[in-house]
Amino acid sequence: MARRSNTAARRAQIVDALVEVMATQGYAGASIADVGRAAGLAPGLIHYHFADKVEILVEAVRAIAAAHTQALDAAVAGAGAPAAQLVAFIDVHLGLGAHAAPAALACWVTAMAEALREPRVRAEVERTLAALVARATAIIAAGRRAKVFTCTDADAAAAALVATIQGYFTVAVTARGLIPAGSAAPSTLRMAAGLVGAKAPLARRRR
């Protein structure tokens, strides 16, 4: 048991190091030696735990997705009605403070680019995005059943919403100055209201 626990800790340490290095050097510029230095480990130990750099990136995508799912679960669970859940869904992704882990966001955007070339990364990214679309679809469908949304194609609306969010992520990493400060979530809320046919404006709860 101790051996497995140590292995898991080492793998997590290596994944964190890759995310850290990628934030400044990108994926192509992140060598195994760089990852080893960031992790405080010899390159040979990196290779002991992972077959190659792609395998580390796949594990990084899984770790980022797991942390994001945990935050999303907490936000949506505490929101209540479907309209509030949709607001929470958008705020978790784009609200103020949503990018508190800039290295993880940069790693995610880079992984999406790498997915174009590497099937293993593409499969993991696709699973993550599919889960987000499914989550948004469920919220929108619940809103239709509650008669607060009039949208007849929850799948299409959810896909459009997730695509918009991912677009904001890419711009935030590559050309953040193009996004007016604090505008991403409110703009997406207005767009989402049209997508789902909201009978009332989608608005945050007053605190």
N, C-alpha and C positions, 0 to 999 in steps of 0.2 A: 504493500500500500504506500509506504514512504517513497519508494522509487517512482511510482506513478505520479504522486503528488509533486515531487521534485521535477519530473519531466514536464508536467503541465505548467509549473511555474517558470521553467526555463523557456518553454515555447512562448508563453505570454510575454516574457521579457524580450525575446527576439522580435516578436510581432510589434511590440511597443517601439522598439528601436527602429524597425523599418518605417513605421508611421512617422517617427520623428525625423528621420533622414529624408524621407520623401517630401516632407513639408518644405524643405529648402532646396533639395537637389532633384526632385522628381523621381520617377521610377527608374528610368534608364540610367540616371546618374547615381543611383543608390547601389553601390557595389556591396558584395558580401563582406568585404573588409570594412567598409563604412558602417554597415549594420553591426558588425562585431565590435567596432570601437564604441559606437553609441550604446551598445548593450554591456560593454565591459567584458566581452567574451572573445576567445580566439576564433578565427574563421572556421577551424576544424570542428569546433563545438557547434557552430551554426549548422554545418553540413551534417552533423550527427543527428540533429533534431529535425531538419528539413531537407528534402531531396534537392530542392533548388529554390531560387528566389521567387518564382511563380507560386510555389506552395506557401511561402510566407505571406505573399500578397493575398492569396485566397483566404488564409486564416485571418488576416487583418480585416478583410471585408466582412467575414463572419463576426468578428469581435465588434466592429463598428455597428453592424446591423443589430446585434444583440443588445448593445447599450442603447441604441436608438429605440428599439422596440420597448425596452423597459421604460424609457421616458414617455413614449407615446401611450403605453398602457396606463400609466399613472395619470396622465393628463386627460385622456378620454374617459377613464373610469370616474373621474371626479367632475365631469362636465354636466352629466344629467341628460337632458333631452337631445335629440338628434342634431338640431341646429347648433346647440352649444358644443356638441361633440365635433361637428365639422369645423367650427371656429378653433377648437382646441387642436385639432389635427393640423390646421394651417399654422397656428401659433407655434406649435412644437418645432415645425420646420423653418418658419420664417420670422417669427416674432422677435422682439428685442431680447437679446441674450441667447437666442437659439443657436448661434454659432460660437458658443463658449469654448468649443474644442476645435480651433482652426486647423490644427494638424490633422485631425481625423477627417474634417471636411475636405481638406486638400487631398488626402489619401483616397477618399471616396471618389472625388472627381477624376483623379488620376487613374483609379481602377476602372472607371467607366470607359476612359480612353483606351486603356490596355485591353479591355474586353473586346475591342474591335479586332485585336490580333491574336489573343490567347483564349482558346475555348474553355479552359478551366476557370479563368476569371470571368468570362462571359456567363457561364452557367451560374456562378455564385451571385453575380450582379443581377441576373435575370430573376433568380429566386427572391432576392431582396426586394426588387421593384414589384414583382408579382404579389408579394405579401402586402406591400403598401397599397397597391391598387385594390386588392381584395378588402383591405381594411376600410378604405374610402368607399368602396362599393357598398359594403354592409351598412355604413353610416347613412349613405344617401338613400338606400332602399328602405331603411328604417324611417327616414324622414318622409318618404313617400307614403308608407303605411300609416304614419301619424298625420298625414295630410298637411304637412308643413312645406313639403317640396312637391312640385308638379312634374319633375323630370321623369320621362318614360324610359330612358336608357341609362340606368345607373352605371353600367360598365363603362360606357363611353365618357360620361361625365367624370368618373373617377380617374380614368386614364388621362384625360385632359388635365385634371388637377395635378396629378403626380408629375406629368410631363412639365407643367409650368413650374412646379417646385424644383425639379431637377435643373431646369433652365436657369433659375435664379441661383442655384448652387454653383453652376458653372461660371456664371458671370461674377458671382461673389469672389471666386477664387482667381479668375483671370483678369477681370476689369472692374473691380469693386466700385470705383469712382463713378461708374455709369448708373449705379442704383442710388437714387436720392435716399438719404438717411431716414430710416424708419418707414420707408414706403412699401417694402416688399409684402408684408402681411396685409396691410389695408387694401392694396391694389388687388392682391389675390383673393381677398374676401369678397370684393366687389365682383370680380370675374366669376368666382364660385357661385355667388348668388344667382347669376344668370344661368350658369351651367345646370344648377339643380332646380331652377324655377322656384326659388325661395319666395314664400308669400310675405315675408317680412325681411328687412335688411339683416344680414349676418353681422352681429356686433358682439364685441367682448362684454363680459359681465362688468358692471361697475363695482369697484372695490370700496 
